[in-house]
Amino acid sequence: MIRIVFVEKDGRLNGFSVSGHAGYAPYGSDIVCSAVTSAVQLTVNGITEICKAEADVETLENEIKFKLADNDTEKREISRAFLESLKLHVEILSEKYKGTIKIEEITGGAINA
């Protein structure tokens, strides 16, 4: 199962972590994993490369952690729109492909996936 943890700060999305595999199909053929991976890459690249917002990104073997930088208030609103879009997308995927994605939310804490 894919585990996605969204982090809120001051009542708004500020980051996320994604880990695991959907288990919908064999590795390399799993459309749920592909959809989530693509959405995460779009979100991270949109925020860091297109909006040029500062963020902490940590990519591990089977996990990615993302957090908006505290000092980049100028680009925070458009960055949060990307985060809200990611959350909506994975919620829809979770409904369509039940049992493949677990979504959690934490407030003001560190991401520990």
C-alpha positions as CSV (number, residue, x, y, z in Angstrom):
1,M,0.0,0.0,0.0
2,I,1.2,3.5,-0.8
3,R,1.2,5.7,2.3
4,I,0.9,9.5,1.8
5,V,1.2,11.8,4.8
6,F,0.3,15.4,4.2
7,V,1.6,18.0,6.7
8,E,-0.3,21.2,7.5
9,K,1.2,24.3,9.0
10,D,-1.0,27.3,10.0
11,G,-4.0,25.5,8.6
12,R,-2.5,25.0,5.1
13,L,-0.6,22.2,3.4
14,N,3.1,22.6,3.8
15,G,4.6,19.3,2.8
16,F,4.1,15.6,2.3
17,S,5.8,12.2,2.3
18,V,5.1,9.2,0.1
19,S,6.3,5.7,0.6
20,G,5.4,2.1,-0.3
21,H,3.9,0.4,-3.3
22,A,0.2,0.1,-4.3
23,G,0.2,-3.6,-4.9
24,Y,-2.4,-3.2,-7.6
25,A,-0.3,-5.0,-10.3
26,P,3.2,-6.5,-10.6
27,Y,6.1,-4.1,-10.2
28,G,6.6,-2.2,-13.4
29,S,3.0,-2.6,-14.5
30,D,1.2,-0.9,-11.5
31,I,-0.9,1.9,-12.9
32,V,-1.7,3.2,-9.4
33,C,2.0,3.5,-8.5
34,S,2.6,5.2,-11.9
35,A,-0.2,7.7,-11.3
36,V,1.0,8.6,-7.8
37,T,4.7,8.8,-8.9
38,S,3.8,11.0,-11.8
39,A,1.6,13.3,-9.7
40,V,4.4,13.6,-7.0
41,Q,7.0,14.5,-9.7
42,L,4.7,17.1,-11.3
43,T,4.1,18.6,-7.8
44,V,7.7,18.8,-6.8
45,N,8.9,20.0,-10.2
46,G,6.1,22.5,-10.5
47,I,7.0,24.0,-7.1
48,T,10.8,23.9,-7.3
49,E,11.4,24.4,-11.1
50,I,8.5,26.4,-12.4
51,C,7.6,28.5,-9.4
52,K,11.2,28.6,-8.2
53,A,10.0,28.2,-4.6
54,E,12.4,27.0,-2.0
55,A,11.7,23.5,-0.6
56,D,13.4,20.7,1.2
57,V,13.2,17.5,-0.9
58,E,14.6,14.2,0.3
59,T,14.5,11.2,-2.0
60,L,15.2,7.8,-0.5
61,E,15.0,4.2,-1.9
62,N,11.2,3.9,-1.6
63,E,10.2,7.3,-0.2
64,I,10.1,11.0,-0.9
65,K,9.7,13.8,1.6
66,F,8.9,17.3,0.6
67,K,8.5,20.5,2.7
68,L,8.1,24.1,1.7
69,A,10.9,26.3,3.0
70,D,9.9,28.5,5.9
71,N,11.5,31.6,4.5
72,D,9.9,31.6,1.0
73,T,6.6,33.3,1.8
74,E,6.4,35.1,-1.6
75,K,5.8,31.8,-3.5
76,R,3.9,30.0,-0.8
77,E,0.4,30.4,-2.1
78,I,1.0,29.1,-5.6
79,S,3.1,26.2,-4.0
80,R,0.2,25.3,-1.8
81,A,-2.1,25.2,-4.8
82,F,0.2,22.5,-6.2
83,L,0.0,20.6,-2.9
84,E,-3.8,20.9,-2.7
85,S,-3.9,19.5,-6.3
86,L,-1.7,16.6,-5.4
87,K,-3.9,15.8,-2.4
88,L,-7.1,16.0,-4.4
89,H,-5.6,13.7,-7.1
90,V,-4.5,11.0,-4.7
91,E,-7.8,11.2,-2.8
92,I,-9.6,10.4,-6.1
93,L,-7.1,7.6,-6.9
94,S,-7.7,6.2,-3.4
95,E,-11.4,6.1,-4.0
96,K,-11.1,4.5,-7.4
97,Y,-8.5,2.0,-6.4
98,K,-9.6,1.0,-2.9
99,G,-7.0,-0.6,-0.6
100,T,-4.0,0.8,-2.6
101,I,-3.4,4.2,-1.0
102,K,-3.6,5.3,2.6
103,I,-3.8,9.1,3.2
104,E,-3.0,10.7,6.5
105,E,-2.7,14.3,7.7
106,I,-0.7,15.7,10.5
107,T,-0.5,19.2,11.8
108,G,2.6,21.2,12.4
109,G,4.8,18.2,12.9
110,A,7.7,16.6,11.1
111,I,7.2,14.1,8.4
112,N,8.0,10.6,9.6
113,A,6.9,8.1,7.0
